[in-house]
Amino acid sequence: MSGHPGFPDVICLLAALPLVAGLVPPNPHYGMHTRRRHGDESHWYRINRIGGILLILASATGLAGLHAYPELAFPWDIAVSIVPLFVALAVTLLLDYLIWRAGPADG
């Protein structure tokens, strides 16, 4: 393995924990930001919880892949680490859109 390819996974995993716990209020700096979340605090917490869970799963997948295949050389070691994170981001954006289209949650 070259350098520390699992570092992005560890950082994303740690950053996702407060999102899942609902500890991050709406703000312009930290969390999932889309135009749809403006003015709807419940949507903010809901999509950030979902995004945080997906980030944790993606980070764990990347770390597991790096652990399972320690002989991977650059650039494949980086791909195993980063690709799941991009997939998690894309799925979160899709879910954000679908949740927004469905309207406000009931209770």
N, C-alpha and C positions, 0 to 999 in steps of 0.2 A: 504494500500500500504506500502511496506517496503522501507525505505530509500527514494531515489529519482530516481525511475526507468525511469522517462522521461528525465533524464539528458543526456544520449547519443543522444536522438532525438534532443534536443535543440542544443547540440554541432554540430551535423551533419548538422542541418538546417543552423546554422550560418556559418559553414565552406563552405557550398554549394553556398552561395550567391555570393561570388567573382568568383566562377567557372562559374556560369550562366551568370554573367555580362561580362565575358571575360577579367577579370582583372588579371588573373594569367598566366604569360608567361611560356613557357616550362622550366621546372626546375626538379631537381632530388628529391625534397622534398614534394611538394604539388600538388595534382591533380591525375588524372588517369594515371597510368604508365603501359605501355605494350611495348614490343619490336616493335610493329607495328607503334607506334607513332614517333619513332626516325627518324629525318630527314624530317618530314612532319609537319610543324607548323600548317597548316590549319586543319590537322587531330587532333592535340592536342586540339585546341580550340573547334572543333566540338564535340569530344567525351567528353571533360570536361563539355561542356554546357549541353549535354544530361545527363551525369552522375549527374551533379548538380541538374538538374530538377528532376531526379528520386530520388535523396537523399531528396530533399525538400518534394516530395510527400510521400516518405516512412516515413520521420520524422513526417509529419502532420498526417499520418495514425496511427503511433504509439502513438502520443500524443492524438489523438481523441479516440483511443481504451482505453487508460488509463483513460481518462476523462469519457468515457461512462461506464466503469466498474471499479470504484474506489475501490470496495471491493475485487478485485483480490489479492490473496496472493502469496508470493514467491513460486515457480519460474514462475508462470503464468504472473505476472506483468512484469517481465523482458522479457519473450517471446513475449508478445504483443508489447513491445518497440523495441526489437532487430530484430525479424524475418523480418519485412518489410525492415530494413536496409540491411540485407543479400540478400533479394530478389532484391533490387535495385542494389546492387553490381553485382549479377549474371546477371541481365538483361543488365547492362552497359557493362560487359565483352562480352556478346553475341553480342550486338550491335556494339561494337568495332570491333569484328571479322567480322561481316557482312559488315560494312562500309569499312573495310580494303580490304575485298574480292571484293567489288564493284569497287574499284579503286578510284582515285582522284575525288573530286567533281568538277563539271563544274561551275566555277564562283561563 
